[in-house]
Amino acid sequence: MAPSDPPPPRRHTLRYRIAFVDCDPAQIVHFSNYFRWFDTASREFFTACGVPGWRETERDSGIIGTPLVDAQASFRNPATYGEDIEIESWVERWGRTSFVMRHEARRGATLLAEGREVRVFAVRQSVDPPRIRAVPVPETIRTLCA
C-alpha cells in the first residue's frame, strides 16, 4: 500500500450455522435467507465498530437505524443445513446521506453469495412520526467505522 492509498475498509465477520428451516425442499438455502443474514450482518458490523444500539441512538440523536433503500445479491454456490458459514461485511463507500455495504458469504474458501446494500441513516419525521427521512451520515459513526 502506497502512503497516499486510503486504508482498507474495516471488516466484520458474522458466523452462522445453517438450520434446516433455512433450506427449501431441495435442501439448499433459500435465497431470501441471504438477505436476512446480510441485514443481521449490517447491524453486527456497527456493533463491532462500537456504535450503540438503535434504541440508544434514537434517544440520543434521533437516528432510528439504517433502513435499506436498495439490495442486490449474486448467488455463486449452494449451501445446506448443518454447514457453518461466515459473512464478511464492510462499508464500501460512504456518501453524504447513504452508504454502500458489501457482504460475502463463504463456507470455508467457497464463495456462496455476494451482497450489496445501499442504506441511509434515518430519523422520524416530526410532523408524521410513522414516516422517516434520511439524514447526513453522522461523522461520529463514520469515524467509529473507519
C-alpha positions in Angstrom: 0.0 0.0 0.0 1.4 3.4 -1.0 1.4 6.2 1.5 -1.3 8.0 -0.4 -3.6 5.0 -0.6 -6.6 5.0 1.8 -6.5 2.3 4.5 -8.5 -0.8 3.7 -12.1 -0.7 5.0 -12.9 -2.1 8.4 -14.5 -5.6 8.1 -16.6 -7.7 10.4 -17.3 -11.4 10.2 -20.6 -13.0 11.3 -20.6 -16.7 11.9 -23.7 -18.8 11.4 -24.7 -22.5 11.3 -27.3 -23.1 8.7 -30.5 -24.6 10.1 -32.9 -27.0 8.4 -35.5 -24.2 8.4 -33.2 -22.1 6.2 -33.5 -24.5 3.4 -36.0 -25.1 0.6 -37.5 -28.6 -0.4 -34.3 -29.3 -2.3 -32.4 -28.9 1.0 -30.4 -25.9 -0.2 -30.5 -22.4 1.4 -33.5 -20.4 0.2 -32.2 -17.2 -1.4 -34.2 -15.0 0.9 -32.2 -16.1 3.9 -29.0 -14.5 2.5 -30.8 -11.1 2.6 -31.8 -11.8 6.2 -28.3 -12.7 7.1 -26.9 -9.7 5.3 -29.3 -7.4 7.3 -28.2 -9.0 10.5 -24.5 -8.7 9.5 -25.0 -5.0 8.8 -26.1 -4.3 12.4 -23.4 -6.6 13.8 -20.9 -4.6 11.8 -21.9 -1.4 13.5 -22.0 -3.1 16.9 -18.4 -4.3 16.4 -17.4 -0.8 15.5 -18.7 0.5 18.8 -21.9 2.1 17.5 -24.6 2.0 20.2 -27.9 0.1 19.5 -30.6 1.9 17.5 -32.8 2.5 20.6 -29.9 4.4 22.2 -29.1 6.4 19.1 -32.7 7.3 18.7 -32.8 8.6 22.3 -29.5 10.5 21.9 -29.6 11.8 18.4 -33.0 10.8 16.8 -31.4 8.2 14.5 -33.6 5.1 14.4 -31.3 3.0 12.3 -30.1 2.3 8.7 -33.1 1.5 6.5 -32.4 -0.4 3.3 -33.0 1.5 0.1 -31.5 -1.0 -2.4 -30.4 -4.6 -2.2 -28.7 -6.9 -4.7 -27.2 -10.3 -4.4 -25.4 -12.8 -6.6 -25.6 -16.5 -5.6 -22.4 -18.5 -6.5 -22.6 -21.9 -4.8 -25.3 -23.8 -2.9 -25.2 -24.5 0.8 -27.3 -26.8 3.0 -28.2 -27.3 6.7 -25.6 -28.1 9.2 -22.9 -26.2 7.4 -21.0 -23.4 9.1 -20.7 -20.2 7.1 -19.2 -16.8 7.6 -20.5 -13.5 6.3 -17.9 -10.8 6.0 -19.2 -7.3 5.8 -17.7 -3.8 5.2 -18.7 -0.3 4.1 -17.5 0.0 0.5 -18.4 3.7 0.2 -19.7 6.5 2.4 -21.9 9.1 0.7 -23.5 12.2 2.2 -26.7 10.6 3.4 -26.2 7.0 2.2 -23.6 4.3 2.3 -22.9 1.1 0.4 -22.4 -2.0 2.4 -20.9 -5.2 0.9 -21.2 -8.8 2.1 -19.6 -12.1 1.2 -21.0 -15.3 2.5 -18.5 -18.2 2.5 -18.2 -21.8 3.6 -14.5 -22.1 4.2 -12.9 -20.8 1.0 -16.0 -21.4 -1.1 -17.9 -18.2 -2.0 -21.6 -18.8 -1.6 -23.1 -15.4 -2.2 -22.2 -11.7 -2.6 -24.5 -8.9 -1.4 -24.6 -5.2 -1.9 -26.9 -2.9 0.1 -27.5 0.8 -0.1 -28.6 2.2 3.3 -29.3 5.6 4.9 -29.3 6.9 8.4 -32.9 7.9 9.2 -34.9 9.8 11.8 -38.6 10.1 12.3 -40.4 13.0 10.7 -41.7 15.3 13.4 -45.0 16.1 11.5 -45.8 12.4 10.8 -43.8 10.1 13.2 -44.5 6.8 11.4 -42.7 8.3 8.4 -38.9 8.6 8.3 -36.4 10.7 6.4 -32.7 10.3 5.6 -30.2 12.5 7.4 -26.5 13.1 6.7 -24.2 10.2 7.8 -23.1 11.1 11.3 -19.4 11.9 11.4 -19.1 10.1 14.8 -20.4 6.9 13.3 -18.2 7.2 10.2 -15.2 7.7 12.4 -16.0 4.7 14.6 -16.3 2.5 11.5 -13.1 3.7 9.8 
